Amino acid sequence: MIKSELITKIAERTRLSKVDADRVVTTVFDEITRSLAAGNRVELRGFGVLSVRSRRARQGRNPKTGAAVNVAAKRVPFFKAGKSVNDALNHKG
């Protein structure tokens, strides 16, 4: 599913216009992004938890040439699915 499909589904299931549904989705995504950028964790009960993990600097390889490449340390998003999501994926509910 892409963002526009999510907006359409929200507009269909509520009495919101597509413009208002777009504002809602954009606001939610922006707030999640801001919270993660600040180093906070985002818990969506029944869905899962988004957090930030740090990866240390390492030496990688260019897959085309095989040359060594330094990969800088960075922070990456991490998602842990909630029980209901896991159950839905494994047909337990």
N, C-alpha and C positions, 0 to 999 in steps of 0.2 A: 504494500500500500504506500502511496506517495502522499505528500502533504495535501494536494488538491483533492484527492479522494477522501481523505479524512475530513476535510472541510465540508465536502458535499454530504458525507454521512451525518455529520453533526447537524447541518442545516436541515436534512431530511427528518431526523429524529427529534428535533426541537422546533420551536417556533421562531428560530433565528433566521435572518437572511444569510445568504452566503457571505456577504460583506462582514456582518457581525460575527459569524462563525470563524471567518478568517482572522478577525481581530482577536478572538478568544484563543485560537490555536497559536497564533503568533506570540501573543502575550505569555502563554504557558511556556512555549519553547524558549522565549527570551529570558524568563525568570529562572527556568532550570539552568540555562547556560550561565547566567550571572551568578547563580548560587554555586555552581561547580567551579567557575573561574575564581571565586572567592575562597575555594578550598572546602566548601561545605558539602555535605551529603544530602541527597534528595530522596526521601522515602515516599513512595506512592503505595499506600496500603492496598493489598490485594493484587498489586501489579509487580512491584519490585523496587530495588534500590539502585540509584545511580550515585557513583562516587568517583573520586579522582585517585589514581595511583601514579606513583613516580617510577620512572624507568631510569636506571643509571646509564651513564655514557658507556659505549662499547665500541668494539671494532667489528664492522660488518664487511661484506663482500659485494662488489658490483656483480650482479648475476650475468651480465653480458661479457665483461672482460675478466672477471675474477680478481680484479685489483682490490686491495684493502681500502676501506673507506671508514673514516671516523664518524660514528653516529653520536650526536650530542644527547645529553640527558634531557628528558622531557616528561611532561605530565600527560597522562592519557585517561580518557573516560573509561569507566568500568561499570557494567550492568550485571546485577544479580537478580534473576527472576524470582518472583514470589511464588508461594506454594500453589495458588490457583492457576498461575500461568504454566507452571511445570505440570500440574495435573491436566490442564487442557491440552498441552502438547503431547502428553502421554496417554490421552483418552481415559482419564480417571474421573471425569466429571462432566 
